[in-house]
Amino acid sequence: MKIGTIRWLWLVGIISLYPTVVWADTEYYRHTIFDNSLTSDAYFYTSAIANGSSFIEQSNSRLPVETKNFLTPPNALRINWRSERDGGWEAEVRVVNFRNRFPEFSGHNLYFWCFAPQPIAAADLPSIVLSTSREGLQVAEFPASFTEPLPMGKVVGDVPTRRWIQVRIPLNEFHSASIYEFRPLDLQNVVFHQGRADGTQHTLILDEFRIDDDSHAGSPLPIPQNVHATGYDRHVEVSWNPITDPALARYVIYRSLEGKNFEQIGIQIPGNNRYTDFLGKSGVTATYKVTASDKQYRQSELSSAATASTRVFNDDELLTMLQEACFHYYWDGADRSSGMTHENIPGDDRIVATGASGLGIAALVVGVDRGFVTRAQGIERLTRIVNFLEHAQRYHGAWSHFMNGSNGKTMPVFGMFDNGGDLGTVPLQAYFAALGNGRVVLVSHQPKE
């Protein structure tokens, strides 16, 4: 492979993985605080600090990632501490911050799962503080606030050994300890504080932090169908038919390498039925199965198996792989109603962007030309976009930069005067150039076109 520099392969790996880590929807992130870490050493959106003789395990001032024991694969968080009388420690799990994230959670309870390699008495567990500041308890100005410490043992009791248990704490159990009212749905940090100073080292593994409401067990979820695996140079892409059951909380992906036992390797969120498994080298054969899981982590039966192998790609195959991954970002991640491209993913599912949609149409032309989708599929998507724009809100004939993908109304992201009718030349030029190119390439004299 001639284009085999480390930088090029790193770029290919990142982009081929991109669809599996960025497709999301607003509803998922209105509940999820933490599910997995993209890095295997320490979780970026945490902090850990100790003083005096107290101790907490940390890596570059962040909580370490646990890769052997987890609930949602492939990892969890690990709090390893020792509480002393002349010291203290705290560990923060922060809400992931990305542009246009919906500002409020939805639900009345805080849930998370915990696992102890050795039993921990209730009195020796840490306390929990919630904060609406991205800086933990360093509250500087309104509306940030934090709560009184709530002893975890009061809610959980003794933690047994080597068994996952789910912690449920009603948000009304947390009371403000700051000078401002605590608004739990504005949560930004879950903070664990030193409890009783027993001078003993303890380990608690934590996974899947959520804000949600109680749910009741329903019928078993259906088994994912039509599981398919495709091998590339150093990764395998797994896909399956989507499940529309509202009880679906996640998909769980299992893998067997070279005929060995199946193990959980990752999850995928509802609305995304594609998963990329980066194996790191060519010549590896892997078999995959998928399950559907609800909020209580009750899983469906395993799907049928799909097998694929990685192999060395030549230059053309490598570039096609990169091109197809870019295409799927726009094709699979488009707004479901209008066909337009979202401003950012993850983000606010309502917001579609004119300029970004120009890039999406350009990708659509390439996708049809390369056979990633059929010509009929491309025409259907382009028709849906044009029909949406025909009825969308305009300013002197031009569309605004950001629109609501369900009704075409302006989304004033930056403010009504700056962006309510943002007629910036860059997004409009990008859009019209792509739309014109799409018309030339895709539209013929056929009636539907």
DASUL-V797141 format. One record per residue. OMEGA is omega as a letter, one per 30 degrees, with the letter a starting at -180 (NA if undefined). BURIAL is 1 if it has 24 or more other C-alpha atoms within 12 Angstrom, else 0. Layout:
# DASUL-V797141
omega=OMEGA burial=BURIAL
omega=OMEGA burial=BURIAL
This chain:
# DASUL-V797141
omega=a burial=0
omega=a burial=0
omega=a burial=0
omega=l burial=0
omega=a burial=0
omega=a burial=0
omega=a burial=0
omega=l burial=0
omega=l burial=1
omega=l burial=0
omega=l burial=0
omega=a burial=1
omega=a burial=1
omega=a burial=1
omega=l burial=1
omega=l burial=1
omega=a burial=1
omega=a burial=1
omega=a burial=1
omega=a burial=1
omega=a burial=1
omega=l burial=1
omega=a burial=1
omega=l burial=1
omega=a burial=1
omega=a burial=1
omega=a burial=1
omega=a burial=1
omega=l burial=1
omega=l burial=1
omega=a burial=1
omega=l burial=1
omega=l burial=1
omega=l burial=1
omega=a burial=1
omega=l burial=1
omega=l burial=1
omega=l burial=1
omega=a burial=0
omega=a burial=0
omega=a burial=0
omega=a burial=1
omega=a burial=1
omega=a burial=1
omega=l burial=1
omega=l burial=1
omega=l burial=1
omega=a burial=1
omega=l burial=1
omega=l burial=1
omega=a burial=0
omega=a burial=0
omega=l burial=0
omega=a burial=1
omega=l burial=1
omega=l burial=1
omega=l burial=1
omega=l burial=1
omega=a burial=0
omega=l burial=0
omega=l burial=0
omega=l burial=1
omega=l burial=1
omega=l burial=1
omega=l burial=1
omega=a burial=1
omega=a burial=1
omega=l burial=0
omega=a burial=1
omega=l burial=1
omega=l burial=1
omega=a burial=1
omega=g burial=1
omega=a burial=1
omega=l burial=1
omega=l burial=1
omega=a burial=1
omega=l burial=1
omega=l burial=1
omega=a burial=1
omega=l burial=1
omega=a burial=1
omega=l burial=1
omega=a burial=1
omega=a burial=0
omega=a burial=0
omega=l burial=1
omega=l burial=1
omega=l burial=1
omega=l burial=1
omega=a burial=1
omega=l burial=1
omega=a burial=1
omega=l burial=1
omega=l burial=1
omega=a burial=1
omega=l burial=0
omega=a burial=0
omega=l burial=0
omega=l burial=1
omega=a burial=1
omega=a burial=1
omega=a burial=1
omega=l burial=1
omega=a burial=1
omega=l burial=1
omega=a burial=1
omega=a burial=1
omega=l burial=1
omega=l burial=1
omega=l burial=1
omega=a burial=1
omega=l burial=1
omega=a burial=1
omega=a burial=1
omega=l burial=1
omega=l burial=1
omega=a burial=0
omega=l burial=0
omega=l burial=1
omega=a burial=1
omega=a burial=0
omega=a burial=0
omega=l burial=1
omega=l burial=1
omega=l burial=1
omega=a burial=1
omega=l burial=1
omega=l burial=1
omega=a burial=1
omega=l burial=1
omega=l burial=1
omega=l burial=1
omega=l burial=1
omega=l burial=1
omega=a burial=1
omega=a burial=1
omega=a burial=0
omega=a burial=0
omega=a burial=0
omega=l burial=0
omega=g burial=0
omega=a burial=0
omega=l burial=1
omega=l burial=1
omega=a burial=1
omega=l burial=1
omega=l burial=1
omega=l burial=1
omega=a burial=1
omega=a burial=1
omega=a burial=1
omega=l burial=1
omega=a burial=0
omega=a burial=1
omega=a burial=1
omega=l burial=0
omega=l burial=0
omega=a burial=1
omega=a burial=0
omega=l burial=0
omega=l burial=0
omega=l burial=0
omega=l burial=1
omega=l burial=1
omega=l burial=1
omega=l burial=1
omega=l burial=1
omega=l burial=1
omega=a burial=0
omega=l burial=1
omega=l burial=0
omega=a burial=1
omega=a burial=1
omega=a burial=1
omega=l burial=1
omega=a burial=0
omega=a burial=1
omega=l burial=0
omega=l burial=0
omega=l burial=0
omega=l burial=1
omega=a burial=1
omega=a burial=1
omega=l burial=1
omega=a burial=1
omega=l burial=1
omega=a burial=1
omega=l burial=1
omega=a burial=1
omega=l burial=1
omega=a burial=1
omega=l burial=1
omega=l burial=1
omega=a burial=1
omega=a burial=1
omega=a burial=1
omega=l burial=1
omega=a burial=0
omega=l burial=0
omega=a burial=1
omega=l burial=1
omega=l burial=1
omega=l burial=1
omega=a burial=1
omega=a burial=1
omega=l burial=1
omega=l burial=1
omega=a burial=1
omega=l burial=1
omega=a burial=1
omega=l burial=1
omega=l burial=0
omega=l burial=0
omega=a burial=0
omega=a burial=0
omega=l burial=0
omega=l burial=0
omega=l burial=0
omega=l burial=0
omega=l burial=1
omega=l burial=1
omega=l burial=1
omega=a burial=1
omega=l burial=1
omega=l burial=0
omega=a burial=1
omega=l burial=1
omega=l burial=1
omega=a burial=1
omega=l burial=1
omega=a burial=1
omega=a burial=1
omega=l burial=1
omega=l burial=1
omega=l burial=1
omega=a burial=1
omega=l burial=1
omega=a burial=1
omega=l burial=1
omega=a burial=0
omega=l burial=1
omega=a burial=1
omega=l burial=0
omega=a burial=0
omega=l burial=0
omega=a burial=1
omega=l burial=1
omega=a burial=1
omega=l burial=1
omega=l burial=1
omega=a burial=1
omega=l burial=1
omega=a burial=1
omega=l burial=1
omega=l burial=1
omega=l burial=1
omega=l burial=0
omega=a burial=0
omega=a burial=0
omega=l burial=0
omega=l burial=0
omega=l burial=1
omega=a burial=1
omega=a burial=1
omega=l burial=1
omega=l burial=1
omega=a burial=1
omega=l burial=1
omega=a burial=1
omega=l burial=1
omega=a burial=1
omega=l burial=1
omega=l burial=1
omega=l burial=1
omega=l burial=1
omega=a burial=1
omega=a burial=1
omega=l burial=1
omega=l burial=1
omega=l burial=0
omega=l burial=0
omega=l burial=0
omega=l burial=1
omega=a burial=1
omega=l burial=1
omega=a burial=1
omega=l burial=1
omega=a burial=1
omega=l burial=1
omega=l burial=1
omega=a burial=1
omega=l burial=1
omega=a burial=1
omega=l burial=1
omega=l burial=1
omega=l burial=1
omega=a burial=1
omega=l burial=1
omega=l burial=1
omega=l burial=0
omega=l burial=1
omega=l burial=1
omega=a burial=0
omega=l burial=1
omega=a burial=1
omega=l burial=1
omega=l burial=1
omega=l burial=1
omega=l burial=1
omega=a burial=0
omega=l burial=0
omega=l burial=1
omega=a burial=0
omega=a burial=0
omega=l burial=0
omega=l burial=0
omega=l burial=1
omega=l burial=1
omega=l burial=1
omega=a burial=1
omega=a burial=1
omega=a burial=1
omega=l burial=1
omega=l burial=1
omega=l burial=1
omega=a burial=1
omega=l burial=1
omega=a burial=1
omega=a burial=1
omega=a burial=1
omega=a burial=1
omega=a burial=1
omega=l burial=1
omega=a burial=1
omega=a burial=1
omega=a burial=1
omega=a burial=1
omega=l burial=1
omega=a burial=1
omega=l burial=1
omega=l burial=1
omega=l burial=1
omega=a burial=1
omega=f burial=1
omega=a burial=1
omega=l burial=1
omega=a burial=1
omega=a burial=1
omega=a burial=1
omega=l burial=1
omega=a burial=1
omega=a burial=1
omega=a burial=1
omega=l burial=1
omega=l burial=1
omega=l burial=1
omega=l burial=1
omega=l burial=1
omega=l burial=1
omega=l burial=1
omega=l burial=1
omega=l burial=1
omega=l burial=1
omega=l burial=1
omega=a burial=1
omega=l burial=1
omega=a burial=1
omega=a burial=0
omega=l burial=0
omega=l burial=0
omega=l burial=1
omega=a burial=0
omega=l burial=0
omega=l burial=1
omega=l burial=0
omega=l burial=0
omega=l burial=1
omega=l burial=1
omega=a burial=0
omega=a burial=1
omega=l burial=1
omega=l burial=1
omega=l burial=1
omega=a burial=1
omega=l burial=1
omega=l burial=0
omega=a burial=1
omega=l burial=1
omega=a burial=0
omega=a burial=0
omega=a burial=1
omega=a burial=1
omega=l burial=1
omega=a burial=0
omega=l burial=0
omega=a burial=0
omega=l burial=1
omega=l burial=1
omega=a burial=1
omega=a burial=1
omega=l burial=1
omega=l burial=1
omega=a burial=1
omega=a burial=1
omega=a burial=1
omega=l burial=0
omega=a burial=1
omega=a burial=1
omega=l burial=1
omega=a burial=1
omega=a burial=0
omega=a burial=1
omega=a burial=0
omega=a burial=0
omega=a burial=0
omega=a burial=0
omega=a burial=0
omega=a burial=0
omega=l burial=1
omega=a burial=1
omega=a burial=1
omega=a burial=1
omega=a burial=0
omega=a burial=0
omega=a burial=0
omega=a burial=1
omega=l burial=1
omega=l burial=0
omega=a burial=1
omega=a burial=1
omega=l burial=1
omega=a burial=1
omega=a burial=1
omega=l burial=1
omega=l burial=0
omega=l burial=0
omega=a burial=1
omega=a burial=0
omega=a burial=0
omega=a burial=1
omega=a burial=1
omega=l burial=0
omega=a burial=0
omega=l burial=0
omega=a burial=0
omega=a burial=0
omega=a burial=0
omega=NA burial=0
